[in-house]
Amino acid sequence: MTVSEIMQSYCVKVNGGSGVLVNAMTRDYSYVLTAAHVIPEKQGDIVVHDYKDEPLGVLSVLIPQEWRESKSERYDFAILKVDYQERLSQKCLSASDLSDRAPLTLVGFPETERNSADPIKEYTGHKISVANELVIMSLDGGPGTTTIRGMSGGGVYHVQGDKPLLIGVEFQMDGTGREQQYGRSQCHSLAKFEELTTAYSSAPMIPAYLECFSNMRDTIFSFNVIDPNNVSKLKLELEGAADYLIKNGLLPPYKVMEQYHSDLLVDPTMLGELKTYELWVAYLEFLVICVLIDQSGSADDDYLRGLERKRRLVYTSNGTNWVSRLEDLLKTARRLLDKDGTLIVASPEPAARVLPPTFRLEKVISDISVVPNQGPFPVIDSTESAIFTSFKLTHLEGLRNKCVVDIEDEYPNLQAGKSQSDLLREKLSEIIN
């Protein structure tokens, strides 16, 4: 599909205005982002048609209470929950990341063209400013209100190469007087809509890359070796394994997120990290490693269920030394894992140790195994201490360094009949339970 075809495929009519389809972190419904002023008071009066003029069922409306009370333009945005749309893979960009005079494209159904053979129109322009999540864009050719009436609620895109990135939704012309309303338009950034989903306790909008692990496949297993040729076959074998898993029942990232949620994080209060791309790159690597060790033929839902008390990966964007969080990590392991389980930490720490120092581990285990209020002196619960001691705590980057980077010269010199992934399995099994 061309860039225009992609943008137009997400464009919808919302009564007399426009809207744009986006992904939600659920398969129960999808979202239409639009302007609040195009939505009738009664939900039964809302009519939505997609770019093929097919009707979409409206399930509910998310609209700011401030709009209902004041009709202030600051709150002229809304979300429609519509029937789930399987085909969506909308890609987004924060408006704050736009460069000066970044090119923008507004896509919608202008009123004057709705009965034409080509009802969806695009207006190109550029960013003038972004402040308080309000984007002001200049429209090429200086169209006036009459020309673009019906475009309210339409998606605004920044195109990078062949990728259209949604940055917001247009809701009105810029300027207070009619004579000023030419060639400049106002748009709400996506942050406004994210606030609205939070206010309604509704599913967050899903970043497109969370739809499938294939979006992470090209960035997995980047080995910082001296000679990449030494491990080129290993990388191909691991990428091939990832491809196989993706094609054979591997749950999409957003389903894994729904299933494990804050249990994927070192700090369960940092829920924003669940959308971090690096978490999902690490998780795909984790699954490939687990399947390699277990010699499993798939990583489907049944496999994950069997894995969850045996091995877990937890992520943090904090690049400080992971060993400094031993107590928290051990308590996480106690909560998530059975005896002898393995907890793998993923974080941006290039020189991470593969294992914590034994003396530090023993000290922390001794401290957290103390039974409170059991006499005048500390008493260590030997059963708890044994469980804590049975856990294996390691770091994903440390595993990469220990099992590949530090021994890269072993990989091209294997005996006949032994693959590079066989050697990696041996090295990983020496560390991971």
Phi, psi and omega in degrees: 000145175284168178302315180298318180296322178296310182298317182292331181292341178262359183275136179228158171266132175238097187050240181272003180242199181235175177199175181220132180282137174222166180279146170242154181280056178194158173256011179278335181195167170241173181246146164244119174272138182202186176265141183297327187288350178270356185264126177294161181297318182268130181300327180295344180269356181282127180237122181237131175232141179278187186293343176264009181068023175273136181289145174247132179288130179265122184267320179193171184236133173248116184219139182299136177299327179298328177291318179298325185275324189236342186057028179291138181299337177300336184244024181276065176210153183201163177232134172255129169277124181236170178308142183303133180249108185298327192281354190290135169212049182298133177253140188234163178215137176293134180300330180292345179270359179289137177282168179300130179059032178300136179294139180228154178225126176263131183235130180187188181250090177295144185304321185288346185248004190294333180261008181274172178287345183227073190284339181270129181238153176241134174241120180270161179180208179208162179290133171262312181202159171224118180210132180053041179063018174252124180256127172256125179237145174267134180256128180299139178086352176061047179295149179262183183301318182299321183294319186254012175303134185102346178277348181304130183094355180287154180284145176245127187240149166247123184264123175246109184064243178252020182244113173279127182246118180290128180243345181175190183226129179285142179225341176192163173288155179270137180119144184274323180264150181302325181291344179268349190271065178226127168077002177226137184228152179252141183223139171274134178287167181295337180301326179298320181286327176295321176298323182291319177296324178294316181299327181264006183051041180260166182299138177295158171291139186264127171299141186303327185290346179276002180283332183202143179292348176298337179288345178255347191305320185285352182246007180277154173052059173269103185267123181274068183263167178290314181237105181303335179297334181298326185241017182297320179293321178300314180299317179296320179295319180290319177295322176297321177296318178299315179301317181297315181298317181299322182278352187231055168095004178294126179299145175292157182306320183292333176286322174298320179298315178300322185287319188246338172045236187292347176291353176275355189244145171296315177252102186293351177275346183269065187294336177299336180289346178296337179268001184290126181303320183297328176301317187280334169297313180298321183292322177295318176299317179302315181294319178297317178299315181297315179297323178297312181295316184278351184053046180273153180270355180199171174228049181282187184299321179297319179296316180298321179297321178287336183276335196294336176262000183255314179219143176221150170247134175234143187241147168215144176275357179283121184269009178290165184305120186295334181293337179293349182249027185305316183299312179298320182293320178295320178293324176296316178300319180297325182282324189261335192244154168278171177307140181074012180285165181241130175248121180252126180265136173240126179201162180281067180235091188303325184257030184299139174293148178284327179222151176286152176302138184301318184294325178291318180298314181297321180294314181295318179298319178299318182294317186273356178264002180290133177274122182286149172057043178240059179100181187286342183239154180300139177235126180270129176283107186295328179293313178297318180300320180293322179293313179300319181295332183287339183289147173250118177252128181214174183238138184299318179290324176298319176298318179300315181292313185292319189265348181228298189299314184290342182234033186302329183288346177284333188292319180280358186244041182274153178292157181302139178089357180248124181274163178295327177291333174297317178295318178298319178301316179299314183293319179295320183292340175288341185247318187263135175285000000 
